[in-house]
Amino acid sequence: MTTEIRQKLVVFTCFLVTAVTLVPVVMMVLVAFQSDAESMAAKPAFWPSNWHPENLTRAFDLVPLGKYLLNTIYFAAGTTLLETVTAALAAYAFARLNFPGRRWLFGVYLATLMIPSQVTLIPQFVLVAKLHGIDTWPGMILPHAFTAIGVFLLRQFFLGIPRDYEEAARLDGANRWQAFVRVIVPLAVPAIATLAVFKFIGQWNNLLWPLVISNSDATRTASVGLQVFQDTNGTQWNLLLMAATVTTIPLIVLFFLTQRWFVRGITMSGLGGR
Amino acid sequence: MWRRREALTAWLFILPSLIGFLIFTAGPVVAAGAISLLNWNLFSAPTWAGLHNFARLGPDPTFWAALGNTAYFTLVSVPLTILVSLVLALLLNQGLQRIAVFRSLLLLPYATITVAVAFVWIWLYIPHDGLVNAVLGWFGIDGPSWLISDTWAMPALILMSVWKSFGFGMVVFLAGLQAIPQQLYEAGRVDGTSPWNSFRHITLPMLSPALFFVIVTSVIGSFQVFDQALIMTNGGPGTRTTTLVMYIYRTGFENYDQGYAAAQSLVLFAFIVLITTTQFLFQRRLVHYDN
């Protein structure tokens, strides 16, 4: 009996906490559908007295939001693809192959893990500017496509794959490349997917780099674009929050589709008690 | 012979990553050191400044304000985030049937885009009649003008940041809690251990690697807080919420003082290294690893 009451109390508390936590997200969507007058009134309303779905098209008319979203996808997908491929290749060499200077080079990679991206911000900007890369896709993507963290994470995972699997393939006459592609990569799909999801979410969220490098609609991402929105229109809350909702939805969908990997990736990284 | 072939293969595997790493990470780190020694506005030729840019930090009140604000933000938001994450993870771990549903919903803030939800929070914080003050009003509290108040702008920023980021820690802790063998608790129960003692002597030590990981990453993250501060307060009122990264951004890209901005970024780096190393030293004493 007491455990039953306890269970109910736990469920109730979870319910309450979740409800309070979700208020800002719900508000974002509700205000997005309010009329101009209602959303800008001195006393904000909770529930829209009239629903204005046309706010969606109005938001897209006011700023090139579709273009911004497409740009965000290019930026996030471009950095993610380059990072996962190059990190997987390097991680394989660090985990499995012997070569002079291996420990030393890996040490250099590790040492840069602690360097905040703000330290490299200015030199990266100067470099991109010198190469006429401002407002171009290579300029946006390349500086954020190679990080030590990807190499580090995947190496940890590759070390855990039994050598026998690979040896078997090698005995069948596979070379290193074939062993990597046919044996290691298929086994490491969850780890690679985890890295890809983290990277994609991080870059979708990235504000500082696009703010510095992109200065026209050609490469402007949604996170930067939302600010332009506020500048050009004062604060038209309904349209601004509609744009915010539209920008957030793809990330939430992606997050929920890949949550299994994300959670497994955290468990796999050895942070569990054990 | 085959050893040399293996070395060659290895370098081929590493090359794509290494080239990018050298050009876009290692090179820029070295360059940051060089740029910090220059007077440079990006447009005209740089001139030698020696250590002048570092000397400028001392008498610069905005730098000290930014450093103080960043420390304030870190010291309050990190413990608060850890506490909220841990309490929620413990709650969800109470043998709940629908844990996945609650976990997913509670992860929602973490899955939203920071800039977008920063705008929602401005709206929630509207003085007088915004939702936050309306709720405080139910309890007879006359809420402050959050984002434009000298005293309350930073707490408002912290509250939003805790809301945005607790989900990550919660998932890590949940993974940690679920990996603790139940036998440990059963053994404790046979001995008549109180819930508080089993939390202190079983849960906490077993969870310490996860705690350590979340603390280190949260501290590093909060030293780099930028997005929400730029959107919600733009560093104001005055310099009350100007963070280090915001000041670096302003110095480099609004005042075009690249040398000084580089010097500031190296100081930020030094602080992160100092704090992280201290945490690793403490870790030896406090974190319990199984082996």
Chai-1 contact restraints between the chains, C-beta under 6 A:
chainA,res_idxA,chainB,res_idxB,connection_type,confidence,min_distance_angstrom,max_distance_angstrom,comment,restraint_id
A,V10,B,Q94,contact,1.0,0.0,6.0,A-B,restraint_1
A,C14,B,F102,contact,1.0,0.0,6.0,A-B,restraint_2
A,T18,B,F102,contact,1.0,0.0,6.0,A-B,restraint_3
A,T18,B,L105,contact,1.0,0.0,6.0,A-B,restraint_4
A,T18,B,L106,contact,1.0,0.0,6.0,A-B,restraint_5
A,T21,B,L106,contact,1.0,0.0,6.0,A-B,restraint_6
A,P24,B,V120,contact,1.0,0.0,6.0,A-B,restraint_7
A,V25,B,L108,contact,1.0,0.0,6.0,A-B,restraint_8
A,M27,B,V120,contact,1.0,0.0,6.0,A-B,restraint_9
A,M28,B,V120,contact,1.0,0.0,6.0,A-B,restraint_10
A,K43,B,D129,contact,1.0,0.0,6.0,A-B,restraint_11
A,T86,B,P16,contact,1.0,0.0,6.0,A-B,restraint_12
A,T86,B,S17,contact,1.0,0.0,6.0,A-B,restraint_13
A,L89,B,F13,contact,1.0,0.0,6.0,A-B,restraint_14
A,A90,B,I14,contact,1.0,0.0,6.0,A-B,restraint_15
A,A90,B,S17,contact,1.0,0.0,6.0,A-B,restraint_16
A,Y92,B,F13,contact,1.0,0.0,6.0,A-B,restraint_17
A,A93,B,A10,contact,1.0,0.0,6.0,A-B,restraint_18
A,A93,B,F13,contact,1.0,0.0,6.0,A-B,restraint_19
A,A93,B,I14,contact,1.0,0.0,6.0,A-B,restraint_20
A,L97,B,E6,contact,1.0,0.0,6.0,A-B,restraint_21
A,L97,B,A10,contact,1.0,0.0,6.0,A-B,restraint_22
A,N98,B,E6,contact,1.0,0.0,6.0,A-B,restraint_23
A,F99,B,A7,contact,1.0,0.0,6.0,A-B,restraint_24
A,F99,B,A10,contact,1.0,0.0,6.0,A-B,restraint_25
A,T112,B,T25,contact,1.0,0.0,6.0,A-B,restraint_26
A,M114,B,V273,contact,1.0,0.0,6.0,A-B,restraint_27
A,M114,B,T276,contact,1.0,0.0,6.0,A-B,restraint_28
A,I115,B,V29,contact,1.0,0.0,6.0,A-B,restraint_29
A,P116,B,Q224,contact,1.0,0.0,6.0,A-B,restraint_30
A,P116,B,I272,contact,1.0,0.0,6.0,A-B,restraint_31
A,Q118,B,V245,contact,1.0,0.0,6.0,A-B,restraint_32
A,Q118,B,I248,contact,1.0,0.0,6.0,A-B,restraint_33
A,Q118,B,S265,contact,1.0,0.0,6.0,A-B,restraint_34
A,V119,B,A32,contact,1.0,0.0,6.0,A-B,restraint_35
A,V119,B,S265,contact,1.0,0.0,6.0,A-B,restraint_36
A,V119,B,F269,contact,1.0,0.0,6.0,A-B,restraint_37
A,T120,B,P28,contact,1.0,0.0,6.0,A-B,restraint_38
A,I122,B,G252,contact,1.0,0.0,6.0,A-B,restraint_39
A,I122,B,Q258,contact,1.0,0.0,6.0,A-B,restraint_40
A,I122,B,A261,contact,1.0,0.0,6.0,A-B,restraint_41
A,I122,B,A262,contact,1.0,0.0,6.0,A-B,restraint_42
A,P123,B,P28,contact,1.0,0.0,6.0,A-B,restraint_43
A,P123,B,A31,contact,1.0,0.0,6.0,A-B,restraint_44
A,P123,B,A32,contact,1.0,0.0,6.0,A-B,restraint_45
A,Q124,B,P28,contact,1.0,0.0,6.0,A-B,restraint_46
A,P143,B,F24,contact,1.0,0.0,6.0,A-B,restraint_47
A,F146,B,G20,contact,1.0,0.0,6.0,A-B,restraint_48
A,F146,B,F21,contact,1.0,0.0,6.0,A-B,restraint_49
A,F146,B,F24,contact,1.0,0.0,6.0,A-B,restraint_50
A,R176,B,T9,contact,1.0,0.0,6.0,A-B,restraint_51
A,N205,B,I113,contact,1.0,0.0,6.0,A-B,restraint_52
A,N205,B,T114,contact,1.0,0.0,6.0,A-B,restraint_53
A,L207,B,V115,contact,1.0,0.0,6.0,A-B,restraint_54
A,L207,B,D227,contact,1.0,0.0,6.0,A-B,restraint_55
A,L208,B,F226,contact,1.0,0.0,6.0,A-B,restraint_56
A,V212,B,F253,contact,1.0,0.0,6.0,A-B,restraint_57
A,S223,B,V115,contact,1.0,0.0,6.0,A-B,restraint_58
A,L226,B,V115,contact,1.0,0.0,6.0,A-B,restraint_59
A,W237,B,W123,contact,1.0,0.0,6.0,A-B,restraint_60
A,L240,B,F119,contact,1.0,0.0,6.0,A-B,restraint_61
A,A244,B,A116,contact,1.0,0.0,6.0,A-B,restraint_62
A,A244,B,F119,contact,1.0,0.0,6.0,A-B,restraint_63
A,T247,B,I113,contact,1.0,0.0,6.0,A-B,restraint_64
A,T247,B,A116,contact,1.0,0.0,6.0,A-B,restraint_65
A,T248,B,T112,contact,1.0,0.0,6.0,A-B,restraint_66
A,T248,B,I113,contact,1.0,0.0,6.0,A-B,restraint_67
A,T248,B,A116,contact,1.0,0.0,6.0,A-B,restraint_68
A,L251,B,A111,contact,1.0,0.0,6.0,A-B,restraint_69
A,L251,B,I113,contact,1.0,0.0,6.0,A-B,restraint_70
A,I252,B,A111,contact,1.0,0.0,6.0,A-B,restraint_71
A,F255,B,A111,contact,1.0,0.0,6.0,A-B,restraint_72
A,V263,B,V171,contact,1.0,0.0,6.0,A-B,restraint_73
A,I266,B,V171,contact,1.0,0.0,6.0,A-B,restraint_74
A,I266,B,V172,contact,1.0,0.0,6.0,A-B,restraint_75
A,I266,B,A175,contact,1.0,0.0,6.0,A-B,restraint_76
A,T267,B,A175,contact,1.0,0.0,6.0,A-B,restraint_77
A,L271,B,V172,contact,1.0,0.0,6.0,A-B,restraint_78
A,L271,B,G176,contact,1.0,0.0,6.0,A-B,restraint_79
A,L271,B,P209,contact,1.0,0.0,6.0,A-B,restraint_80
A,L271,B,A210,contact,1.0,0.0,6.0,A-B,restraint_81
A,L271,B,F213,contact,1.0,0.0,6.0,A-B,restraint_82
A,G272,B,A175,contact,1.0,0.0,6.0,A-B,restraint_83
A,G272,B,G176,contact,1.0,0.0,6.0,A-B,restraint_84
A,G272,B,A179,contact,1.0,0.0,6.0,A-B,restraint_85
A,G273,B,G176,contact,1.0,0.0,6.0,A-B,restraint_86
A,G273,B,A179,contact,1.0,0.0,6.0,A-B,restraint_87
A,G273,B,I180,contact,1.0,0.0,6.0,A-B,restraint_88
A,G273,B,M206,contact,1.0,0.0,6.0,A-B,restraint_89
A,R274,B,A179,contact,1.0,0.0,6.0,A-B,restraint_90
